[in-house]
Amino acid sequence: MKLLWHSNGIHKVEKDKVSKRRVLKKSIIFIIGLLVLGFAVHIINSFVDNARLKSRFKYVRIDGKKMEYRIKNPGEYTVVFDGTIGTNMYEWEKICKELEEKKISTFIYNRRGYGFNDGGDARTPEEQAKDLKLLLRKAGAPEPYILVGEEYGSLVSTNFVNLYSDSVAGVVLVNPISEEEIKTKPFKDLMKAKYYRSIFEEIGTNISLTSLLSKMGLTSENTTFKENLTGSELDEFNSFKNRTNYKEAVSNEFKNLYKNVSNSQTDGLLGSKPFYLITDKEEDPIRNIGQSASTIVYKEEIDGSPLSLLDSDTIVNGINSVLKDAKKLVKKS
């Protein structure tokens, strides 16, 4: 009931009915406005970071795409490192420092989409191995190579051996991903959740949603890797971790695991090449890619990833062992 100024009586006034179409229209406009704002923030942040940050590494172009790398102490053998999903070449800094003090040649790089690298089409582990071979050649890294692959990096390493066996003198695999295990339902179910989450985070980078979720601690991250970064390395990683190129690369690699696209780990793959396997499994099927006489299996007791930061000494010992055995093979021949 309401008293009207132009009347001496009291009349009932019906409220205007709110049109559902009008509400929907306003909601759509509001959402579009948020998307545009998020996209603008994304563009501005990318521009600021590109102006502020500069890569400390050399790079070449593979299929027109920038790939950065670092090589030190080029010599008789080149130790080539490939890491886990979501990390970058900084994963290997501690190990490289120990090896370089002994004048051992090291080569670290970022896969497509990581660090300052360009993004682009999805890459299978086999295609990533081909990218690596071209990168090594263009960078002038001397053969033969000692390949060191951790987790996802092990797939790139075994595909590399499968394609370019004559270029490889030995292999160290750290908690490797078994192509036999990838085929199992429990593994597929685990990767399904991670893959679809990575797609959501990749899409969210275009409207700054992923950055917002990251600040709330709701995005997927390798906390061990991040906790071991300091100074400019941490600043750089924090600037790139919510970029489209990075999240696209992470999503691509989870897809490779979920879709089971790698097929390189055949029995006897390494022949007589020295093989050092660091694993937390009692019976790791990957041991069969090497000959028993030239294979050393180290049972790892430390949990966590990447192991390169949690137990670098074990990996350094494995590399030294493979280098020693590789040199013995050359003398015998």
N, C-alpha and C positions, 0 to 999 in steps of 0.2 A: 504494500500500500504506500502511496506517495501523495503528498499535498502539492497540487499544481498551482502555480502562481497566478494563472489566469482564471482560476475557478474557485468558487466558494465551497466546493465539496472535495471529497476524497475519492479518488479513482484508482483503479488497479492498472498498472502499466506493465505490459509484458516485455521481458528482456529480449533484445535482438538475438536471434539464433545464430550461433557461429557456424559458418559454412565449413564443412569438412574439406572441401576443395581449397578454400582459402588457407586453412591451417596447413594442408599438405604443400601448397604453393610456397608459403613462408618457410616451411621446414626445408624444402628443396633449395630455396634461395640461400638459407642459412648454411646448409651443408656445402653447397657450391662455394660460398664465400670462404668457409674454413679450408676447403681444398685449395682454392686459389691462394689464400694466405700461406698455407703450409708449403705450397709449391714455391712461392716467392721467397719464403724464409730459406728453403732448401737451396735455391739458386744463389742467394746472397751469401749464405754460409760457405758454399762451395767456392765462390769467387774469392771470399776473404781468405780461406784456407789455402787456395792455390797461390795467392799472392804472398802469404805469410810463410808457407812451408816450401822447402826446396830439397829435392832428393840428394843424398850424399853419395849415391852410387852411379856407376856408368850404366848405359842402357844401349840396346840395339832394337831393331824392329823385326819382328817375326810375323809374316803375313800382314805387314802394315801396322802391327800392334806393338807398342812399347813394352819391353821386358827388361827390368833392371837386374843387375848382378854385381857381385864383387869377387874378384880372384886375387889371391895373395900367394907369393912364393912359387910362381910357376916352375915346375920341376919334373922329376921322373914320373911321378904319379899325381893325379889330381883327385882329391877327395870331394865328391859332389853330394850335397845334402838336399833332401826333400822332406818337408815336415808335415805336420798334422793339419786337419781342416781348421781354418779360422786363425791360424798363427801367421807369421811371416818369417823372413830370413833372420830376424833377431832371435828366433828360437835357438839358433846355433852359435851365437856370439861367444858364449863361454867355452864351448868345445873348440871352436876355431882358434881362439886365443891360445889354448893349451897346445894345439897342434902346430900353430904358426911359430911358437917359441922353439919348436924342434925343427923348424924349417920345412915343415910338411906343407905341400900345396893344398889350399882349400878353395872351394867354389860354392858360394851361396847365391840364391836367386829367389825371386818371387814369381809364383805362378800367375797366369793371367787373372787380372782383377784385383790382385793383392798389392798393397803398398801404393806406389805411384804408377803402377802398370795400368794400361788401358784394359777395358772390359771387352765384351764382344760375344761372339757365338759360343754356345756351350761346347765344352771339350771333354772327351772321354779320357781315361787314363792313358790309352794308347796315343791319342792325339797330343796329350800333354807330354808324353815321352818324346814324341817327334819334335815338339816345340823345344824341349830341353836339348835335344841333339843339335838342332840348328843354332840355338843360343850358345852352346859350348863351342861350336865351330866358329861362329862369328866373334865370340869373345877371345878366341885364340887359346882356349884351355887345352893343354897337351894331353893326349892319350898316353896310356890307358887310364880308365877311371875306376876309382873305388867308390861304389854307390852306397850311400847311407840313407835309408828311408825309414821314417817313423809313421806308424799307423797308415793314414791315407797315402803318405809319401811312399810307402812300401809298394803300393800298386803301380805308381809311376816308375819305380825302380825295376820291378819285375817285368813290366811292359818294355822298358828300355833294354833290359837284357834280352828279352824275346826278339826285339827288333835289331839290336846292334851288339850281339854277343862278342864280336871281335874287338869292340872298343872297351870292354869291361874286363878288369883284372880280378875283381873280387867284390863281395857284397856284404854289408852289415844291415840287418833289418831289426827294427826296434818295435816290439809289440805290434807286429804286422797284422794287417787285415787279410784274412784268408778268403780266397775266392770260393773255397768250399763252404766256408761258414756263411758267406753272403747269401747263398742259395737257401739257407734254412729259414723257416717261418719265424722263429723268435727274433732273428736278426732283422728280417724284413719288417716285422711289426715295429721294432725299435726305430729303424730308419724312416719308416712311414711318418711317424710323429715328428721327427726332427726335420724331415724334408718339407712337410706341409707348413711347419712353423717357419722354416727358412724362406718359403715363398711369401708368406704373409709379411715377414720382416723386409724382404726385398721390395715388395710393392709399397710398403710404408715409407721407404726412404724417399720416395718422390714427393711426399707431402709432409715431411718432417715428423711423421707419426713414430717412426722407429727411433728417432732421436729422443722424442718425448718419453717413450717407453723405456729407453736405455737409461735415462736419468732417474726413472722410477725403479730401476733394477729388474725390469721385466723382459729384457731381451736375452738371447742365449749368448754366452761368452765363455771363453776358456780363462777362468779366473787365475789359474796357476801361471799361465803365460803373462797375463796382464800384471800380476803382482811382481813379476820379475823384471818388468820394464821400469826405467827411471828416466828423468830428465827429458831430453828431446825425443828419445825413442817412444816414451809413454805419450808425450804430447802429440807426436805424429800418429801413433796408433789410434788414440782417442779421436783424432780429427777424421780418420778414414774409416773407422769401424762401422759407421752408420751411412756410409756412401753407397750409392747404387752399385758401383763396380764391385765393391767388396762383398756386399750381401748377395749379389748375383753370382759371384764366384763360389761362395760358401754353399748357396742353394744348388748350384750345378754339381758340386762334389757330393753333396748328400743325395742328389738325384742319381748319380752314378752308382752309389752304394744301394739305394733303394731299388733301382731298375736292373742291378746286376749286369753292368755293361763291360766288365773287365774279364778277360780270358787269357791269362799269360802264365799262370803258375803250374806248369806241367812238371811231372816228376822228372828229375834229372836235368832240369832247365840249365843249371849252372855248370853241368859237367864236372870237371875236376877243379874248377875255380874255388878258391877259399871262401867259405861262407860262415859268418858269425851271426847266430840267431839269439836275440835277447827277447825273452818271452815270459809272460806270467802264466802260461798254460802248461799243464803237466805233459800233454802230448800235443804238440803243435804240428798240424799237417804240413805246414810250410817247410818244415825241415826236409821234406822229401824232394824239394827242388835242387838240393845239393847232394853230392855223394857223401856217404857216411865218413869216409876217410878224410875228407876235406871240410867237414862241417863241425863247428863247435856250437853247442847249445848252452846258453847261460840262463838259468831260472831266476827271474827277477822277483824280488820280494817287496819292492816298493810300489805302492798304489798311487795312481795319479797320472796326469797327462798335461804337458809333454814330459816324458821321462828325460829328455835331453837337458831339462832344467832341474830335475829332481835327483838325477843320478848320472851326472856327466862323466864321472870317472869310469863307469862300466862301459859306456859307449866309446870313450877314448881308448880303453883297453882293447875293445873289439876291433877298432880301426887299426891300432898298432899290430894286433895279431894277424889281421888280413893282409896288411902291408908286408909283414915279415914273410908270411907264407907265399904271397904273390912273387916276391923277389926270389924265394927258393925255387919256385916253379921255373922262373926264367933261367936260373943257373943250371937247372937240370936239363933244360931243353937246349 
